[in-house]
Amino acid sequence: MKNKIVKYIKEIVVFIIVMILFANLLSIYRSQELNKDPLGISTFKLLNNDSYAVPKDKPILIHFWATWCPTCRAEASNIQSISKRYSVITIAYKSGSDSEIEEYIMDKNFNFNVVNDYDGKIGEKFGVSIFPTTIIYDKNGNEAFSEVGYTSTIGLWLRMWWIGI
């Protein structure tokens, strides 16, 4: 009986490792389509019509998401968590009017910075076509990391910490 349990545990561990490797390889493959140019935007217009100036002396995380994307909904709390400590801009891709996105954000109790990409032009500029997509730029505006698909909170924290040291 004990041998069977050990065998099942080993199989589960191997399965989890294979799934993690597969997810990471898929993310690397998908991120090849992203625009690798330096961040060429110095300000973003937020939903509340405020302008958000991209910091010149620290990294920034730019997160593309959509209200209609189930994976984005699952990842939103991770973005909320990291936005409390680091510079974060989220871009709502083709997710409706400003008021619809504001209602969605308020309903979920999120308070991160949101830009409405109502026509998809911002996503197009960055080469984003799969959601969620997260791009992290270093303090010089150069892309340091990109992730297509779900990213864990610890994964985001580690990436931001790494480029901040």
N, C-alpha and C positions, 0 to 999 in steps of 0.2 A: 504493500500500500504506500509506504513512504517513498519507494522508488518511483511509483507512478506520479506522485505529487511533484517530486523533484523534476521528473521528465516534463510534466506539464508546465511547470514554472520556467524551465529552460526554453521550451517552445514559445511561450508567451514573451519572454525577454528577447529572443531572436526575432520574433515577429515585430515587436515594438522597434527594435533597432533597424530592421529592414524598412519599416514604414517611415521612420525619421530620415533615413538616408534617401529614400525615394522622394519624400516631400522636399528635402533640401536640393536634390538634383533637379527636380521639377522647377523649383523656384529659380535656380541658377539658369536653367534653360529659358524660362520665360523672361527673366530680367535682361536677356540679351537684346530685346527689342526696345528697351528704354533709352532715351536720349542721355548720353554720357557727358554732354557739354556742362561746363560750370553753370551754376545757378545764375541766370541772367535777369532775375527779377529782384528789384530792391524793395518793393512794397506790394502788399496785397490789400484788396478792398474786402473787408469782412462783411458778414450778413448785416450787422448793425450799422453799416456805412462808415465805420471807423477804418482808418488806414493802419495797417500793421507793417512797420519797417523791419525788414530782415536784419537781424543783428550782424554786425560786421566782425565781432570779436569772439563769437561762440558758435558751436554747431547748431543746426536746425534740422528738425524732422518734418518732412512734408508727406502727408498721408492722404492718399486718394481712396475714397470710399463712395458708397451709394446707399440710399435708404432702402432700395430694392434688393440689396445683396445680403444673403443670410450670413456669409462668412464675415462680412463687414460688421454686422450686428454683434456677432460673437467676439470680435476683436475690439470693439469700441471701448470697452472698459479698460483694456490695456493702454489704449491711446490716452484715455482720460487720466489714468494713473501717471503716465510719463509726462503729461502736459503740466503737471503740478510742479515739476522740477526743471524741465528743459523747454527750450523754444520749440513750439509745435504749431504748424499750420495744417488744418485738414481741409481737403477740397472735396466737396460733395458733387459728384459727377452725375449730371443729368437726373437730378433727384427732385425736380419741381421748382416751385417759386420760393423766394426767400421766406415767405411766411410759412409755407409747408415744411421747409427744412427747420426753421426756428421751432415750429410746433413739435417736430420729431425730436429735436435736441432737448427741448424742455420736458417732453414726455419721458425721456430716458434719463433726465437729470444730469446731462453732460454740460460742461462749461468750457470746452476747448474752443480755440479760434476756428471759425468755419468760413470758407469762401464758397460761393455758389458758382459752380461751373455748369450753368444751365444749358449751354450749347455744346459743351465738350471741347472747347478750344484750348483750355488750359491743359487738360489731359492729353490732347493731341500734341501740344508743344513739348510735353515731357515724354511722349511716346508711350503713354499708359493706355492699355486696352483691356487689362484684366484687373479685377478688383477683389480684395483690397491690394493696393501697392503702396509700399513705404520706401521713401528715398531719404537718406540721411546725408547732409552736406556738412563738411568740416567748416572751421571758422574762416577759411579762405574762399568758400563757395564752391569747392570741388566735391563731387560725389564721393562719399566714403563707403557707403553701403546701400544696397537696394534689396528689397524683399518683395516678392510677388506671392500673395496668398497670406494666410494667417501667420502672425508672429506673436510669440508669447511675450508677456510683460518682462520677464527676465531677459529674454533675447533683446528686446528694445533697450532696456536699462544697460545691459552689457555693451551694446553697440555705442550708445551715447557716451557711456563712461570711457570706452576705449578711445574714441576720437577726441574726447575732452582732456585727456592727460597729456 
